Amino acid sequence: MIDLREYIARCEKLGELKRITVEVDWDMEVSHISKLNEEKGGPALLFENVKGYSSPIFTGAFATTQRLSVAMGLKPTTSFVELSKEWMRLSLGTVMPAVEVKTGPVMENIDDVDNVRLDKFPVPKFFPLDGGRYIGTTVFLIIRDPETGDINLGTYRMQMLDNNRCGVQILPGKKGERIMKKYKKLGKKMPAAAVIGCDPLLFMAGALQQEGVNQYDVVGTMRGAPAEYIISDFTGLPIPANAEIILEGEIDPENLQPEGPFGEYTGYYTDEIVKVIKKPCLEVKRVLHRNNPVLWATSVGRPVTDIHMLLAFTRNATLWSDLVSMRIPGIQSVYTPPEAAGRFWAIASVKQAYPGHANQVATAIISTTTGSYGIKGVIVVDDDIQADDIGRVIWALSVRYNPIRDTEIIKRGRSTPLDPALDPDSDKLITSRILIDATTPFEWGDNKPKEVTLDKETQKKVLARWKEYGFDA
């Protein structure tokens, strides 16, 4: 298990990191530099001179497939689909349980309740219409189910309301909300720990939407070495030993506070821009942090940022794993485009073996744990097209897809209330879905249209002489 500092060092070694040493303001300047840099395909950024602070801010962790590869400990040339396939392969293998340790770097500084001051960290404000400063944009919350004892790591944004409270966006229907309701029924507050800065793979695991999965074990399985955690003597929760910052406290299910607005990953604000919406509130009772802690953040906003790459990757990997677990045959590749905010569209390539096979794949996708939430469009293509080859996908939609024959509309599916396309007067928990079969029907057999192809022998000869023609290899 590596820590965030080791990940930053690995990125720098590969030329995937830039240190910003001039003074920058936490009030929108950091976020705007990050956003413009990401739109240009730039490196991850480490802001070492934030106005009024001595500790740094790190952004852009996952904005390229190269950096996703580094986070997984793989070669930085690995493609997005190859990364997803590798995650799928490893996640279906033998689980390597996490191990408890007694202490770690995160225990270097312990601020008790009387000394908690969240503004000791360089918490950014991101966009002009935001409701305040957001300490948690690349953060996960650790909580425990009071009935099963299962630990959940959930990624929920967190606004710094004051020096000892954070508004937490735990959306309706998410596992965090279901667990919180159990504490409410018991009449108890929910112990919680917010983790900011850790092994990037642990944050990626926290973004998973798989039921019954121990995210610490996921990291160990991927790394090939057990993840390490400390059992907090304050909350009783397992906390990562090498985290940068941990906010420990409790959430009172009865104590909801105004939170937002915030420039979301959809590229829009939600209803908070026009009305006050109250959210759960983390009452911070203790803060743990390393010396000179690194505040990990993301620029968010419209796609594509590092958070969209992360959402797309984790959902892609788990969706592929779900389909394999369902024993759906013929899946060649799966792609959830980051440009679709990492959530709303999925593309699958399938080697058809029987009539209706492509439709089976499409309906299976929206029936998986991953695909049942938020997806509103599925495209299935033949196995001669890689799912992430968008140009070829558009070609298939143009020459293999017949809208009246190959379109299915699903009227009701689970949605995210953050989707700005949904009626603002609805509860925004239900969306429609479109399933598009962009394959050539299997049952056409020998009557399928004849595709223009290259002669294999001539192609081989030409490629052998490629440099001779004056081309680069």
C-alpha positions as CSV (number, residue, x, y, z in Angstrom):
1,M,0.0,0.0,0.0
2,I,1.6,3.3,-1.1
3,D,0.7,6.7,0.3
4,L,-0.2,9.9,-1.5
5,R,3.4,11.2,-1.3
6,E,4.8,8.1,-3.0
7,Y,2.2,8.5,-5.7
8,I,3.1,12.1,-6.2
9,A,6.8,11.1,-6.4
10,R,6.0,8.5,-9.0
11,C,4.1,11.0,-11.1
12,E,6.9,13.4,-11.0
13,K,9.4,10.8,-12.1
14,L,7.3,10.2,-15.2
15,G,6.9,13.9,-16.0
16,E,3.3,13.7,-14.9
17,L,3.6,16.4,-12.1
18,K,4.3,20.1,-12.0
19,R,5.1,22.0,-8.8
20,I,3.6,25.5,-8.6
21,T,6.0,27.5,-6.4
22,V,4.6,31.0,-6.9
23,E,2.0,32.2,-4.4
24,V,-1.6,31.3,-5.3
25,D,-4.9,32.1,-3.6
26,W,-7.1,29.3,-2.2
27,D,-10.0,31.5,-3.2
28,M,-10.7,30.3,-6.8
29,E,-7.2,30.8,-8.1
30,V,-6.1,27.2,-7.3
31,S,-9.3,25.7,-8.8
32,H,-9.1,27.8,-12.0
33,I,-5.5,27.0,-12.6
34,S,-6.3,23.3,-12.1
35,K,-9.3,23.4,-14.4
36,L,-7.6,25.2,-17.3
37,N,-4.6,22.9,-16.9
38,E,-6.8,19.8,-17.2
39,E,-8.6,21.2,-20.2
40,K,-5.1,21.4,-21.9
41,G,-4.3,17.8,-20.9
42,G,-1.7,19.0,-18.4
43,P,0.1,17.3,-15.5
44,A,-1.0,16.8,-12.0
45,L,-0.3,20.0,-9.9
46,L,1.2,20.4,-6.5
47,F,0.6,24.0,-5.1
48,E,3.4,24.5,-2.7
49,N,2.8,28.2,-1.8
50,V,-0.9,28.7,-1.0
51,K,-1.6,32.2,0.3
52,G,-1.8,32.2,4.1
53,Y,-0.7,28.6,4.5
54,S,2.5,26.5,4.7
55,S,1.0,23.2,3.6
56,P,0.3,22.2,-0.1
57,I,-2.7,21.4,-2.3
58,F,-2.6,18.5,-4.8
59,T,-4.9,18.4,-7.8
60,G,-5.3,16.5,-11.1
61,A,-4.5,13.0,-9.7
62,F,-6.5,10.9,-12.2
63,A,-6.8,13.2,-15.3
64,T,-4.9,10.9,-17.7
65,T,-4.8,7.2,-18.2
66,Q,-1.1,7.4,-17.5
67,R,-1.8,8.6,-14.0
68,L,-4.6,6.0,-13.5
69,S,-2.0,3.4,-14.5
70,V,0.5,4.8,-11.9
71,A,-2.2,4.7,-9.2
72,M,-2.8,1.0,-10.0
73,G,0.9,0.2,-10.1
74,L,0.8,-0.7,-13.8
75,K,2.8,0.5,-16.8
76,P,1.9,4.1,-17.7
77,T,1.2,3.1,-21.3
78,T,-1.8,1.0,-20.4
79,S,-5.0,2.1,-22.1
80,F,-8.3,2.9,-20.4
81,V,-10.0,-0.3,-21.5
82,E,-6.9,-2.4,-20.7
83,L,-6.9,-0.8,-17.2
84,S,-10.5,-1.7,-16.7
85,K,-9.9,-5.3,-17.8
86,E,-7.0,-5.6,-15.4
87,W,-9.1,-4.3,-12.5
88,M,-11.8,-6.7,-13.5
89,R,-9.3,-9.6,-13.6
90,L,-7.8,-8.8,-10.3
91,S,-11.0,-8.1,-8.5
92,L,-12.4,-11.5,-9.4
93,G,-9.3,-13.2,-8.0
94,T,-8.3,-14.3,-4.5
95,V,-9.0,-11.6,-1.9
96,M,-6.1,-10.4,0.2
97,P,-7.5,-9.2,3.5
98,A,-6.3,-5.9,5.1
99,V,-4.3,-6.0,8.3
100,E,-4.5,-3.9,11.5
101,V,-1.5,-2.0,12.6
102,K,-1.0,0.0,15.8
103,T,0.1,3.3,14.4
104,G,1.1,5.2,11.2
105,P,2.1,8.6,9.8
106,V,-1.4,10.0,10.1
107,M,-0.9,9.9,13.9
108,E,1.9,12.5,13.8
109,N,-0.5,15.2,14.8
110,I,-3.6,14.8,16.9
111,D,-5.9,17.8,17.5
112,D,-8.5,17.1,20.2
113,V,-11.9,18.7,20.3
114,D,-10.7,21.9,21.9
115,N,-8.1,22.4,19.2
116,V,-10.0,21.5,16.1
117,R,-9.7,24.2,13.4
118,L,-10.5,23.2,9.9
119,D,-9.2,26.4,8.5
120,K,-5.7,25.4,9.5
121,F,-5.8,23.6,6.1
122,P,-5.7,25.5,2.8
123,V,-9.4,24.6,1.9
124,P,-10.2,25.9,-1.6
125,K,-13.2,27.8,-2.8
126,F,-13.8,26.5,-6.4
127,F,-16.4,28.5,-8.4
128,P,-18.0,32.0,-8.0
129,L,-21.5,30.6,-7.1
130,D,-20.3,28.0,-4.6
131,G,-21.7,28.2,-1.1
132,G,-18.4,28.3,0.5
133,R,-15.0,26.5,0.9
134,Y,-15.0,22.7,0.2
135,I,-12.6,20.7,2.3
136,G,-13.8,17.4,0.7
137,T,-13.8,17.0,-3.0
138,T,-11.4,14.1,-3.1
139,V,-12.5,12.5,0.1
140,F,-14.2,9.4,1.4
141,L,-16.3,8.9,4.6
142,I,-15.8,5.8,6.7
143,I,-18.9,4.6,8.5
144,R,-20.1,1.3,10.0
145,D,-23.5,-0.4,9.5
146,P,-24.9,-0.8,13.1
147,E,-26.8,-4.0,12.1
148,T,-24.2,-5.9,10.1
149,G,-21.0,-4.4,11.3
150,D,-19.9,-3.9,7.7
151,I,-17.6,-0.9,7.0
152,N,-18.5,1.4,4.1
153,L,-16.2,3.9,2.4
154,G,-18.3,6.4,0.5
155,T,-17.2,9.4,-1.6
156,Y,-19.4,12.4,-0.6
157,R,-18.4,16.0,-1.1
158,M,-17.9,18.1,2.1
159,Q,-18.4,21.8,2.6
160,M,-16.5,23.4,5.5
161,L,-19.4,25.1,7.4
162,D,-17.2,26.4,10.1
163,N,-14.1,25.3,12.0
164,N,-15.6,22.1,13.4
165,R,-18.5,21.2,11.1
166,C,-18.8,19.9,7.5
167,G,-21.9,19.6,5.4
168,V,-21.8,16.1,3.8
169,Q,-23.7,15.4,0.6
170,I,-25.1,11.9,1.3
171,L,-27.6,11.6,-1.5
172,P,-31.0,9.8,-1.1
173,G,-30.8,6.1,-1.9
174,K,-27.0,5.8,-1.5
175,K,-25.6,3.2,0.9
176,G,-24.5,6.0,3.3
177,E,-28.0,7.3,3.6
178,R,-29.4,3.8,4.2
179,I,-26.9,3.2,7.0
180,M,-27.6,6.7,8.5
181,K,-31.3,5.8,8.7
182,K,-30.5,2.8,10.8
183,Y,-28.8,5.1,13.3
184,K,-31.8,7.4,13.2
185,K,-34.0,4.4,14.0
186,L,-31.8,3.5,17.0
187,G,-31.8,7.2,18.1
188,K,-28.0,7.3,17.9
189,K,-25.4,9.5,16.2
190,M,-23.3,7.9,13.5
191,P,-19.6,7.7,14.1
192,A,-17.7,8.8,11.0
193,A,-14.2,9.6,9.8
194,A,-13.5,11.6,6.6
195,V,-10.2,10.8,4.9
196,I,-8.4,13.4,2.8
197,G,-5.2,12.1,1.1
198,C,-4.3,8.4,1.0
199,D,-3.2,5.7,-1.3
200,P,-5.0,6.7,-4.5
201,L,-6.1,3.1,-5.0
202,L,-8.0,3.3,-1.7
203,F,-9.8,6.4,-2.8
204,M,-10.6,4.6,-6.1
205,A,-12.0,1.7,-4.1
206,G,-14.1,4.1,-2.1
207,A,-15.8,5.2,-5.4
208,L,-16.9,1.7,-6.1
209,Q,-20.6,0.9,-6.1
210,Q,-20.4,-2.8,-5.3
211,E,-22.5,-4.1,-2.4
212,G,-20.8,-6.4,0.1
213,V,-17.2,-5.3,-0.9
214,N,-14.6,-4.4,1.7
215,Q,-12.7,-1.6,0.0
216,Y,-9.6,-2.1,2.1
217,D,-9.4,-5.7,0.8
218,V,-9.9,-4.4,-2.7
219,V,-6.7,-2.4,-2.4
220,G,-4.7,-5.3,-1.0
221,T,-5.9,-7.6,-3.8
222,M,-4.9,-5.0,-6.4
223,R,-1.5,-4.2,-4.8
224,G,-0.6,-7.8,-4.0
225,A,0.1,-6.8,-0.4
226,P,-2.4,-6.2,2.5
227,A,-3.7,-2.7,3.1
228,E,-3.0,-1.4,6.5
229,Y,-5.5,0.3,8.9
230,I,-5.6,1.5,12.5
231,I,-8.6,0.9,14.7
232,S,-9.3,4.4,15.9
233,D,-9.5,4.7,19.7
234,F,-11.9,7.6,19.1
235,T,-14.5,6.3,16.7
236,G,-13.7,2.6,16.6
237,L,-13.5,2.8,12.9
238,P,-10.7,1.4,10.7
239,I,-8.7,4.4,9.4
240,P,-5.8,4.2,6.8
241,A,-2.5,4.4,8.6
242,N,-0.8,6.5,5.9
243,A,-3.5,9.1,5.3
244,E,-2.7,12.8,5.1
245,I,-5.7,14.2,7.0
246,I,-8.6,12.4,8.9
247,L,-11.6,14.3,10.4
248,E,-13.1,12.2,13.1
249,G,-16.5,12.8,14.6
250,E,-20.2,11.9,14.3
251,I,-23.2,12.6,12.2
252,D,-26.5,13.3,14.0
253,P,-29.3,12.0,11.6
254,E,-31.6,14.6,13.1
255,N,-29.2,17.5,12.6
256,L,-29.4,18.6,9.0
257,Q,-27.6,21.8,7.9
258,P,-27.7,24.0,4.7
259,E,-25.0,22.8,2.3
260,G,-24.1,24.1,-1.2
261,P,-24.4,25.1,-3.8
262,F,-21.4,23.6,-5.5
263,G,-20.3,23.3,-9.1
264,E,-21.0,19.6,-9.7
265,Y,-19.3,17.0,-11.9
266,T,-22.2,17.3,-14.4
267,G,-21.0,20.8,-15.2
268,Y,-24.1,22.4,-13.6
269,Y,-25.4,23.5,-10.2
270,T,-28.2,21.5,-8.7
271,D,-31.4,22.8,-7.0
272,E,-29.3,24.3,-4.2
273,I,-28.6,27.3,-6.5
274,V,-32.3,28.4,-6.1
275,K,-33.3,27.0,-2.7
276,V,-31.8,26.0,0.6
277,I,-31.3,22.2,0.9
278,K,-30.2,20.7,4.2
279,K,-27.8,17.8,4.4
280,P,-26.2,15.7,7.1
281,C,-23.5,17.4,9.1
282,L,-20.2,15.9,10.3
283,E,-19.4,17.3,13.8
284,V,-15.6,17.1,13.9
285,K,-14.4,16.1,17.3
286,R,-10.8,15.2,16.5
287,V,-8.4,15.8,13.6
288,L,-5.4,13.6,12.7
289,H,-2.9,14.7,10.2
290,R,0.7,14.2,9.0
291,N,3.3,16.9,9.3
292,N,2.8,19.4,6.5
293,P,-0.2,17.5,5.2
294,V,-1.1,17.4,1.5
295,L,-4.7,18.5,0.9
296,W,-6.0,16.5,-2.0
297,A,-8.6,18.2,-4.2
298,T,-10.2,18.1,-7.6
299,S,-11.3,20.9,-9.9
300,V,-14.7,19.3,-10.6
301,G,-17.1,21.2,-13.0
302,R,-17.9,20.2,-16.5
303,P,-16.1,17.1,-18.0
304,V,-13.4,16.1,-18.4
305,T,-11.5,16.5,-15.1
306,D,-9.7,13.9,-13.0
307,I,-12.8,13.1,-11.1
308,H,-14.6,12.2,-14.3
309,M,-11.7,10.0,-15.3
310,L,-12.0,8.3,-11.9
311,L,-15.8,7.9,-12.1
312,A,-15.6,6.5,-15.6
313,F,-12.8,4.1,-14.7
314,T,-14.2,2.7,-11.5
315,R,-17.7,2.3,-13.0
316,N,-16.2,0.8,-16.1
317,A,-14.2,-1.7,-14.2
318,T,-17.0,-2.7,-11.9
319,L,-19.5,-2.8,-14.7
320,W,-17.3,-5.2,-16.6
321,S,-16.8,-7.3,-13.5
322,D,-20.6,-7.4,-13.0
323,L,-21.1,-8.7,-16.5
324,V,-18.5,-11.4,-16.1
325,S,-20.0,-12.4,-12.8
326,M,-23.4,-12.7,-14.6
327,R,-21.7,-15.1,-17.1
328,I,-22.8,-13.0,-20.1
329,P,-20.8,-14.5,-23.0
330,G,-18.9,-12.7,-25.7
331,I,-18.1,-9.4,-23.9
332,Q,-15.0,-8.0,-25.7
333,S,-14.7,-4.6,-24.0
334,V,-16.7,-2.1,-22.0
335,Y,-16.4,1.7,-21.9
336,T,-18.0,4.4,-19.8
337,P,-16.9,7.7,-21.4
338,P,-15.4,10.3,-19.1
339,E,-17.1,12.9,-21.4
340,A,-20.4,11.4,-20.2
341,A,-19.5,12.6,-16.7
342,G,-18.2,9.1,-16.1
343,R,-21.7,7.9,-15.4
344,F,-24.5,8.4,-17.9
345,W,-23.6,6.3,-21.0
346,A,-22.0,2.9,-21.4
347,I,-20.7,1.2,-24.6
348,A,-20.1,-2.5,-24.9
349,S,-18.5,-4.6,-27.7
350,V,-19.8,-8.2,-28.0
351,K,-18.9,-11.1,-30.2
352,Q,-22.5,-12.3,-31.1
353,A,-23.2,-16.0,-30.8
354,Y,-27.0,-16.1,-31.2
355,P,-30.0,-13.9,-32.1
356,G,-30.8,-11.3,-29.5
357,H,-27.3,-11.5,-28.0
358,A,-26.6,-7.8,-28.3
359,N,-30.0,-6.9,-26.7
360,Q,-29.2,-9.3,-23.8
361,V,-25.9,-7.4,-23.2
362,A,-27.7,-4.0,-23.2
363,T,-30.4,-5.1,-20.8
364,A,-27.8,-6.8,-18.6
365,I,-25.8,-3.6,-18.3
366,I,-28.7,-1.7,-16.8
367,S,-29.5,-4.7,-14.5
368,T,-26.1,-4.7,-12.9
369,T,-25.4,-3.1,-9.5
370,T,-23.2,-0.5,-11.3
371,G,-25.3,0.1,-14.4
372,S,-28.6,0.3,-12.5
373,Y,-27.7,3.7,-11.1
374,G,-27.6,6.8,-13.3
375,I,-27.0,5.2,-16.8
376,K,-29.5,6.5,-19.3
377,G,-28.0,5.3,-22.5
378,V,-26.3,2.0,-23.6
379,I,-24.8,1.3,-27.0
380,V,-23.8,-2.2,-28.1
381,V,-21.4,-2.7,-31.1
382,D,-19.9,-5.8,-32.8
383,D,-16.6,-7.3,-31.8
384,D,-14.7,-5.7,-34.7
385,I,-15.1,-2.4,-32.8
386,Q,-13.4,-1.6,-29.5
387,A,-15.9,0.0,-27.1
388,D,-13.7,3.1,-26.6
389,D,-13.1,3.7,-30.3
390,I,-15.7,6.5,-30.5
391,G,-15.1,7.1,-34.2
392,R,-15.9,3.5,-35.1
393,V,-18.9,3.6,-32.6
394,I,-20.3,6.6,-34.5
395,W,-19.7,4.7,-37.8
396,A,-21.7,1.7,-36.4
397,L,-24.5,4.0,-35.4
398,S,-24.5,5.3,-38.9
399,V,-24.4,2.1,-40.9
400,R,-25.5,-0.8,-38.7
401,Y,-28.2,0.9,-36.5
402,N,-31.8,1.1,-37.6
403,P,-33.6,3.3,-35.0
404,I,-37.1,1.7,-35.3
405,R,-35.7,-1.8,-35.1
406,D,-32.7,-1.3,-32.8
407,T,-34.0,1.1,-30.1
408,E,-35.6,0.1,-26.7
409,I,-36.9,2.8,-24.3
410,I,-37.0,1.9,-20.6
411,K,-39.3,4.3,-18.9
412,R,-38.2,3.9,-15.3
413,G,-34.7,3.5,-13.9
414,R,-32.8,4.7,-10.8
415,S,-31.2,8.0,-11.3
416,T,-29.0,10.5,-9.5
417,P,-30.7,13.7,-8.3
418,L,-27.6,15.5,-9.6
419,D,-28.7,15.0,-13.3
420,P,-29.6,18.5,-14.6
421,A,-31.6,17.0,-17.5
422,L,-34.4,15.8,-15.1
423,D,-37.5,17.8,-14.4
424,P,-36.7,20.2,-11.5
425,D,-40.2,19.8,-10.2
426,S,-39.8,16.0,-9.9
427,D,-38.1,14.1,-7.1
428,K,-35.2,13.5,-9.6
429,L,-34.7,9.9,-8.5
430,I,-36.1,8.2,-11.7
431,T,-34.9,8.5,-15.3
432,S,-35.7,6.9,-18.6
433,R,-33.1,4.9,-20.5
434,I,-32.4,4.2,-24.1
435,L,-30.8,0.9,-25.3
436,I,-29.2,1.1,-28.8
437,D,-28.2,-2.0,-30.7
438,A,-25.6,-0.9,-33.2
439,T,-24.7,-4.4,-34.3
440,T,-25.5,-6.1,-37.5
441,P,-28.3,-8.6,-36.6
442,F,-26.8,-12.0,-36.0
443,E,-29.7,-13.8,-37.7
444,W,-28.9,-12.2,-41.1
445,G,-26.2,-14.8,-41.5
446,D,-24.7,-14.8,-45.0
447,N,-27.0,-12.0,-46.0
448,K,-25.1,-9.5,-43.9
449,P,-23.7,-6.5,-45.9
450,K,-20.2,-7.0,-47.2
451,E,-17.8,-4.7,-45.5
452,V,-14.9,-3.2,-47.4
453,T,-11.7,-4.8,-46.0
454,L,-8.0,-4.7,-46.8
455,D,-6.2,-7.6,-48.4
456,K,-4.3,-9.3,-45.5
457,E,-1.2,-10.3,-47.6
458,T,-0.9,-6.8,-49.2
459,Q,-1.4,-5.2,-45.8
460,K,1.4,-7.3,-44.3
461,K,3.7,-6.4,-47.2
462,V,2.9,-2.7,-46.9
463,L,3.5,-2.6,-43.1
464,A,6.8,-4.4,-43.6
465,R,8.0,-1.6,-46.0
466,W,6.4,1.2,-43.9
467,K,9.7,2.9,-43.0
468,E,10.9,2.4,-46.6
469,Y,8.0,4.6,-47.8
470,G,9.4,7.4,-45.5
471,F,6.9,7.0,-42.7
472,D,7.8,6.9,-39.0
473,A,7.4,3.5,-37.4
